[in-house]
Amino acid sequence: MNWHGLELPEAYYRDDAVYIIHGDCRLILPLIPDKSINLVLTDPPYKDDFIWAYRNIAEQGARILKDEALLFAYAGSMYLPTILEETTKYLTWIWLFNLQHHQFSRIWHHEIMQTSKPIIALSKGNHAKLNWLRTDLPAESADKRFHKQWGQAIGIPCLIISKVTNETAIILDPFLGAGTFAVAAKKLGRKCIGIEISEEYCAIAAKRCSQAVMALPIEPNQKEVKSSEIFFPLLDGIEGKELRGLIENEHH
């Protein structure tokens, strides 16, 4: 099926901004056209038996990403050395970002209180620019309304997307889940291709994306919209106001 000039596998759901494919990313990613993606942003499972997922998205990313485009992947600290070893076979290491948590988890066998999770950034080529994205990403409450186990909040994806892409960008999430990253992309006026193996979560993501409204610019004299649930101490100016407004809309 043709979507914005790209020949893609059959859509489970599509609109002008979002294209959702129901299937296994190992089978679908090889069907994504070469050099068609401006950003891969994804949150695979963190278990050791999903190391293949990071290797696969990096290997396919080397083909489907445009030159100097970026891959951001949420990861678990436990298997980070192996993840980096596998992904840097195909893409260039850029940086490690640190996503703070409001709460902690106990790593019992090392007696560690973990209060953050890593997000790895890699690029196709050596000259990717991240527009002064902070390496310490502020805490926000996890959003479990749509995915009770792995739900992510929308704020950090909005921040990453707004920093490293422009409004012509096509973003890819090979582990779409309940669609948070696609909703973020749509709200910021970008386009997103999502791949999800679970039909249940395809349906949830499709419903969310069908209800998401693309963002309108926020003028300097508009009143700042504050969320009672999420705050961004590291964001200021018009950019911060716009992101807060988008997050607020997602929570109502």
C-alpha positions in Angstrom: 0.0 0.0 0.0 1.3 3.5 -0.8 1.5 6.0 2.0 3.2 9.3 1.4 5.2 7.8 -1.4 6.3 4.7 0.5 5.2 1.2 -0.5 4.4 -0.5 2.8 2.8 -3.8 4.0 -1.0 -3.8 4.5 -2.1 -1.4 7.2 -4.1 -2.4 10.3 -4.9 1.3 10.7 -3.9 4.4 8.7 -4.5 8.1 8.6 -2.5 11.0 7.2 -0.1 10.9 10.1 0.0 7.3 11.4 0.4 3.9 9.7 0.1 0.9 11.9 1.1 -2.6 10.7 0.1 -5.7 12.6 2.9 -8.2 12.5 6.3 -9.3 13.8 8.9 -6.6 13.2 11.4 -9.3 12.2 9.2 -10.0 9.1 8.0 -6.4 8.6 11.2 -4.4 8.9 12.8 -5.9 5.8 9.8 -4.5 3.8 10.4 -0.9 4.9 12.0 1.0 2.0 15.7 2.0 2.1 16.6 5.4 3.5 12.9 6.3 4.2 13.0 6.9 8.0 14.2 10.1 9.9 14.1 8.6 13.4 13.6 5.2 15.0 12.2 5.6 18.5 11.2 2.5 20.3 10.9 0.7 23.6 11.5 -3.1 23.2 11.1 -5.5 26.1 14.1 -5.4 28.4 14.5 -9.2 29.1 17.6 -11.0 28.0 15.7 -13.1 25.5 14.9 -9.9 23.6 18.5 -8.9 22.9 17.7 -9.9 19.3 15.3 -7.0 19.1 18.0 -4.4 19.6 20.3 -6.2 17.2 17.5 -6.4 14.6 16.4 -2.8 14.8 20.0 -1.6 14.5 20.7 -3.9 11.6 17.6 -2.8 9.7 18.1 0.7 10.9 21.4 0.9 9.0 19.4 0.3 5.8 16.1 2.2 6.4 17.4 5.3 8.2 18.4 8.3 6.2 22.0 9.4 6.4 22.8 10.9 9.8 19.4 9.9 11.1 19.1 8.6 14.7 17.9 5.6 16.6 16.7 6.0 20.2 15.9 2.9 22.2 14.8 2.6 25.8 16.7 -0.2 27.4 17.3 -2.1 30.7 20.6 -1.5 32.5 21.1 -5.2 33.2 21.9 -6.1 29.6 23.2 -2.7 28.4 26.7 -3.9 27.6 25.4 -6.7 25.4 22.9 -4.3 23.7 25.6 -1.9 22.9 27.9 -4.6 21.6 25.1 -5.8 19.3 23.8 -2.4 18.1 27.2 -0.8 17.4 27.9 -3.5 14.8 25.6 -1.6 12.5 25.2 2.0 13.8 27.4 4.6 15.3 27.3 5.1 19.0 26.2 8.7 20.0 25.3 8.9 23.7 23.5 7.4 26.7 20.6 9.3 28.1 19.3 8.8 31.6 15.5 8.8 32.1 14.7 9.5 35.8 12.0 7.6 37.7 9.8 8.9 40.4 10.2 5.6 42.2 12.9 3.0 42.5 13.3 -0.7 41.7 15.5 -3.0 43.6 18.3 -5.0 41.8 18.5 -7.6 44.5 21.6 -9.6 43.4 23.7 -6.4 43.2 21.8 -4.6 46.1 21.2 -1.6 43.9 18.3 0.9 44.2 17.7 1.8 40.5 16.1 5.2 40.0 16.5 5.6 36.3 16.6 3.8 33.0 19.0 4.2 30.0 17.9 5.4 26.6 20.6 4.7 24.0 21.2 6.9 21.0 22.9 5.8 17.8 23.1 7.2 14.3 23.6 6.2 10.7 26.9 8.1 10.2 29.1 10.2 12.4 27.6 13.7 12.2 24.1 13.4 13.8 23.1 16.5 15.8 20.8 16.3 18.8 19.9 20.0 19.2 21.2 20.3 22.7 19.0 17.5 24.1 19.7 17.1 27.8 21.3 13.8 28.9 19.4 13.8 32.2 15.8 13.4 31.2 13.2 14.5 33.9 11.0 12.0 35.7 7.3 11.7 34.7 4.7 9.3 35.9 4.4 6.1 33.8 1.1 5.9 32.0 -0.5 2.5 32.5 -3.9 3.4 31.1 -3.2 1.7 27.8 -0.5 -0.9 28.6 -0.6 -2.0 32.2 2.9 -3.5 32.2 5.0 -1.4 29.9 3.1 1.8 29.4 5.3 4.9 28.9 4.3 8.5 29.4 4.1 10.8 26.4 6.3 13.6 27.6 9.8 12.3 27.0 8.9 10.9 23.5 7.6 14.4 22.7 10.8 16.0 23.9 13.0 13.6 21.9 10.9 14.0 18.7 10.8 17.7 18.9 14.5 18.0 19.4 15.9 15.7 16.7 13.3 15.9 13.9 11.4 18.5 11.9 7.8 18.4 10.8 8.6 16.6 7.5 10.0 13.6 9.5 8.8 10.0 9.4 9.3 8.2 12.6 9.4 4.4 13.0 8.5 2.4 16.2 9.0 -1.4 15.6 7.5 -2.2 19.1 4.5 0.1 19.0 2.6 -1.4 22.0 -0.3 0.9 22.8 0.9 3.6 20.5 2.4 6.3 22.8 5.2 7.2 20.4 2.9 7.4 17.5 0.5 9.6 19.4 3.5 11.8 20.3 4.6 12.0 16.7 1.1 12.9 15.5 0.6 15.6 18.2 3.9 17.2 17.0 2.9 17.2 13.4 5.2 14.4 12.4 4.3 11.1 10.7 4.8 7.7 12.3 5.0 4.0 11.1 4.3 1.6 14.0 4.7 -2.2 14.0 3.0 -4.3 16.7 2.7 -8.1 17.0 -0.3 -8.0 19.3 -3.6 -7.3 17.6 -5.0 -6.3 20.9 -2.5 -3.5 21.2 -2.9 -2.6 17.6 -6.5 -1.9 18.3 -5.7 0.2 21.3 -3.0 2.2 19.4 -5.4 2.7 16.5 -8.1 4.1 18.7 -5.7 6.5 20.5 -4.2 7.7 17.2 -7.7 8.2 15.7 -8.5 10.5 18.6 -5.2 12.4 18.6 -5.3 15.8 17.1 -2.3 17.3 15.4 -0.8 20.2 17.3 -1.3 23.8 16.5 1.5 26.4 17.1 1.4 28.1 20.5 1.8 31.8 20.4 4.1 33.6 22.9 1.2 35.4 24.5 -0.8 32.3 25.2 -1.3 31.2 28.8 1.0 28.3 29.8 -0.8 25.1 30.2 0.3 23.1 33.3 -0.3 19.5 33.9 -1.3 18.4 37.4 0.3 15.0 36.7 3.5 15.7 34.7 6.0 18.5 34.9 9.2 19.4 33.0 11.6 21.4 35.1 14.2 21.3 32.3 11.9 22.8 29.7 11.3 26.5 29.4 10.2 29.1 26.8 7.7 28.4 24.0 9.0 24.9 23.4 8.2 23.9 27.0 4.8 25.5 26.9 3.9 23.6 23.7 5.0 20.3 25.1 3.1 20.8 28.3 0.0 21.6 26.3 0.4 18.4 24.3 0.9 16.3 27.4 -2.1 17.9 29.1 -4.3 17.1 26.1 -3.3 13.4 26.2 -4.4 13.2 29.8 -7.9 14.5 29.3 
